Amino acid sequence: MFIPLMPEIAVILLGMWLVSAAAVTPLWRLRLAPQVGTQLDSSRRKRGLAMDTLLKQLRLHTFLGAALLHIAYTKEVNRQQKYAAFIKQAEKDRLPAVASLYRAVARSEEIHAANHARLLRSQGITPIPPVRDSVIIGNSLQTLKMAMSDERAEVESLYPNLIQTAALEQYPAAVENFKKTRDADTRHLELFKEALEKKGRMKKVQYVVCAQCGYVITLQATETCPNCSAKRDSFEQI
């Protein structure tokens, strides 16, 4: 089944494939046990090519998983930084309820980034801090529109693509992580839409964020996270 790759994935894979292609031949020679190397003899070239192919497949598989996670990690870090800036604008515009919402969502995005980074580290890969996005900040109603657009892109495009690709790569940990992040971002979208409809003049709410998956909760009586079923003791009041 063919799935068009997002531009971010395609670019990362191309660069990683070039590195892999350049390095694979010496790697297979170094990793072969001495006794295996002596048995190659007349069929050395044939077996060497087969090993090259195998290693390329294995390395590209690993690289694709890392690429998916790093794309998600970068997006979430940039979202957290953007919402932190939006908090200041909401306070300037005297919209405390909007500022409170941005604090909750910024913390949620921070948790998402940490979850992606944790999976990267489990593969022995250290996440690279992304270059901070340059954002022109208008008034709080404009920031709410921008936030809605960003969250809609993640919910409707970014994470569905990442989930589908990770599933094809047979990477269940990433699939589960991406699904929980997508569902938490769907909640962000709902909250931003409500805030915009009320022009930021809604009642200030005590938000609670699940420290496991970043889901933003508004009902104080909730005992388990609606997204990941984490217990109440995992909740953070914002």
C-alpha positions as CSV (number, residue, x, y, z in Angstrom):
1,M,0.0,0.0,0.0
2,F,1.4,3.4,-1.0
3,I,1.1,6.3,1.3
4,P,2.5,9.8,0.2
5,L,5.0,10.9,2.7
6,M,4.7,14.4,4.3
7,P,7.5,16.7,3.1
8,E,9.2,16.7,6.5
9,I,9.5,12.9,6.4
10,A,10.6,12.8,2.8
11,V,13.4,15.3,3.4
12,I,14.6,13.5,6.6
13,L,14.6,10.1,5.0
14,L,16.5,11.3,2.0
15,G,19.3,12.7,4.1
16,M,19.4,9.6,6.3
17,W,19.4,7.3,3.3
18,L,22.4,9.1,1.9
19,V,24.2,8.7,5.2
20,S,23.2,5.0,5.4
21,A,24.3,4.3,1.8
22,A,27.7,5.9,2.4
23,A,28.3,4.0,5.6
24,V,26.8,0.6,5.1
25,T,29.6,-1.2,3.4
26,P,32.3,-0.7,6.1
27,L,29.7,-1.5,8.8
28,W,28.8,-4.9,7.5
29,R,32.4,-5.8,7.2
30,L,33.2,-4.7,10.8
31,R,30.2,-6.6,12.2
32,L,30.8,-9.9,10.6
33,A,32.5,-12.5,12.8
34,P,36.0,-13.4,11.5
35,Q,35.0,-17.0,10.8
36,V,32.1,-15.8,8.7
37,G,34.4,-13.6,6.7
38,T,36.7,-16.4,5.8
39,Q,33.8,-18.4,4.5
40,L,32.8,-15.8,2.0
41,D,35.7,-16.4,-0.4
42,S,34.3,-16.9,-4.0
43,S,30.8,-15.8,-3.0
44,R,32.0,-12.8,-1.0
45,R,30.6,-10.2,-3.4
46,K,27.2,-11.8,-3.6
47,R,26.9,-12.2,0.1
48,G,28.3,-8.8,0.7
49,L,25.6,-7.2,-1.4
50,A,22.9,-9.2,0.4
51,M,24.2,-7.9,3.7
52,D,24.3,-4.4,2.4
53,T,20.7,-4.6,1.4
54,L,19.7,-6.1,4.7
55,L,21.4,-3.4,6.7
56,K,20.0,-0.7,4.6
57,Q,16.5,-2.0,5.2
58,L,17.1,-2.2,9.0
59,R,18.7,1.2,9.3
60,L,16.0,2.9,7.2
61,H,13.4,1.3,9.3
62,T,15.0,2.7,12.4
63,F,15.5,6.0,10.7
64,L,11.9,6.3,9.7
65,G,10.7,5.7,13.2
66,A,13.1,8.3,14.5
67,A,12.0,10.7,11.7
68,L,8.4,10.4,12.7
69,L,9.1,11.0,16.3
70,H,11.4,13.9,15.7
71,I,8.8,15.6,13.5
72,A,6.2,15.3,16.2
73,Y,8.7,16.4,18.9
74,T,9.7,19.5,17.0
75,K,6.1,20.5,16.4
76,E,5.1,20.1,20.0
77,V,8.1,22.0,21.3
78,N,7.3,24.9,18.9
79,R,3.6,24.8,20.0
80,Q,4.6,25.0,23.7
81,Q,6.8,28.0,23.0
82,K,4.2,29.7,20.9
83,Y,1.5,29.3,23.5
84,A,3.8,30.6,26.2
85,A,4.1,33.8,24.1
86,F,0.3,33.9,23.7
87,I,-0.1,33.9,27.5
88,K,1.6,37.2,27.8
89,Q,-0.6,38.7,25.1
90,A,-3.8,37.5,26.8
91,E,-2.6,39.1,30.0
92,K,-1.9,42.3,28.2
93,D,-5.4,42.2,26.7
94,R,-6.9,41.6,30.1
95,L,-8.3,38.2,29.2
96,P,-7.3,36.0,32.2
97,A,-9.5,33.1,31.1
98,V,-7.6,32.9,27.8
99,A,-4.3,33.2,29.6
100,S,-5.3,30.3,31.8
101,L,-6.3,28.2,28.8
102,Y,-3.0,28.9,27.1
103,R,-1.1,27.8,30.3
104,A,-3.0,24.5,30.3
105,V,-2.4,23.8,26.6
106,A,1.2,24.9,26.8
107,R,1.8,22.4,29.6
108,S,-0.1,19.8,27.5
109,E,2.2,20.4,24.6
110,E,5.3,20.2,26.9
111,I,4.1,16.7,28.0
112,H,3.6,15.6,24.4
113,A,7.1,16.7,23.5
114,A,8.5,14.8,26.5
115,N,6.7,11.7,25.5
116,H,8.1,11.9,22.0
117,A,11.5,12.5,23.3
118,R,11.3,9.5,25.7
119,L,10.6,7.2,22.7
120,L,13.5,8.7,20.8
121,R,15.8,8.1,23.7
122,S,14.6,4.5,24.0
123,Q,16.1,4.1,20.5
124,G,19.3,5.6,21.6
125,I,18.6,8.9,19.9
126,T,19.0,12.3,21.6
127,P,16.3,14.7,20.5
128,I,17.7,17.8,18.8
129,P,16.2,21.1,20.2
130,P,14.4,22.7,17.2
131,V,14.9,26.2,16.0
132,R,12.3,28.4,17.5
133,D,9.5,29.5,15.1
134,S,9.3,33.2,14.4
135,V,5.7,34.3,15.2
136,I,4.1,37.7,14.7
137,I,1.6,38.0,17.6
138,G,-1.5,40.0,17.2
139,N,-4.3,40.5,19.7
140,S,-5.7,37.6,21.7
141,L,-8.6,36.9,19.2
142,Q,-6.0,36.6,16.5
143,T,-3.9,34.3,18.6
144,L,-6.9,32.1,19.2
145,K,-7.5,31.8,15.4
146,M,-3.9,30.9,14.9
147,A,-4.0,28.3,17.7
148,M,-7.2,26.8,16.2
149,S,-5.5,26.6,12.8
150,D,-2.4,24.9,14.2
151,E,-4.3,22.4,16.3
152,R,-6.6,21.6,13.3
153,A,-3.6,20.9,11.1
154,E,-2.2,18.5,13.8
155,V,-5.5,16.7,14.3
156,E,-6.6,16.4,10.7
157,S,-3.2,16.0,8.9
158,L,-0.1,15.7,10.9
159,Y,-1.0,12.9,13.4
160,P,-3.2,10.9,11.0
161,N,-0.2,10.7,8.7
162,L,2.2,9.8,11.5
163,I,-0.2,7.1,12.8
164,Q,-0.6,5.5,9.4
165,T,3.1,5.5,8.6
166,A,4.1,4.2,12.1
167,A,1.5,1.4,11.7
168,L,2.9,0.4,8.3
169,E,6.4,0.4,10.0
170,Q,5.0,-1.9,12.7
171,Y,6.0,0.5,15.4
172,P,3.1,0.1,17.9
173,A,4.6,2.3,20.7
174,A,4.7,5.2,18.3
175,V,1.2,4.5,17.0
176,E,-0.2,4.5,20.6
177,N,1.7,7.7,21.5
178,F,0.6,9.5,18.3
179,K,-3.1,8.5,18.9
180,K,-3.1,9.8,22.4
181,T,-1.4,13.0,21.3
182,R,-3.9,13.5,18.5
183,D,-6.9,13.0,20.9
184,A,-5.4,15.4,23.4
185,D,-4.9,18.0,20.5
186,T,-8.6,17.4,19.5
187,R,-9.5,18.6,23.0
188,H,-7.3,21.7,22.5
189,L,-9.1,22.5,19.3
190,E,-12.5,22.2,21.1
191,L,-11.3,24.5,23.9
192,F,-9.9,27.1,21.5
193,K,-13.1,27.1,19.4
194,E,-15.2,27.7,22.5
195,A,-12.9,30.5,23.6
196,L,-13.1,32.2,20.2
197,E,-16.9,31.9,20.0
198,K,-17.0,33.8,23.3
199,K,-14.4,36.3,22.1
200,G,-12.2,35.3,25.0
201,R,-14.8,36.5,27.5
202,M,-15.6,33.2,29.0
203,K,-15.5,32.3,32.7
204,K,-12.1,31.4,34.1
205,V,-11.7,27.7,34.6
206,Q,-9.4,25.7,36.9
207,Y,-7.8,23.4,34.3
208,V,-6.2,20.1,35.1
209,V,-3.7,18.4,32.8
210,C,-3.0,14.7,32.7
211,A,0.8,14.3,33.2
212,Q,0.8,11.0,31.3
213,C,-0.8,12.1,28.0
214,G,-1.4,15.9,28.2
215,Y,-5.2,15.7,28.0
216,V,-6.7,19.0,29.4
217,I,-9.6,18.3,31.8
218,T,-12.1,20.8,33.0
219,L,-14.3,18.7,35.3
220,Q,-12.9,18.6,38.7
221,A,-14.7,15.4,39.7
222,T,-13.0,13.4,37.0
223,E,-11.2,10.4,38.6
224,T,-9.5,9.0,35.5
225,C,-8.1,10.6,32.3
226,P,-10.7,10.3,29.5
227,N,-7.8,9.8,27.0
228,C,-5.4,7.4,28.6
229,S,-7.2,6.2,31.8
230,A,-4.4,7.5,34.1
231,K,-5.6,7.9,37.7
232,R,-6.3,11.2,39.3
233,D,-3.0,11.3,41.2
234,S,-1.4,11.9,37.7
235,F,-3.3,15.1,37.2
236,E,-1.6,18.5,37.4
237,Q,-3.6,21.6,38.4
238,I,-2.7,24.6,36.2
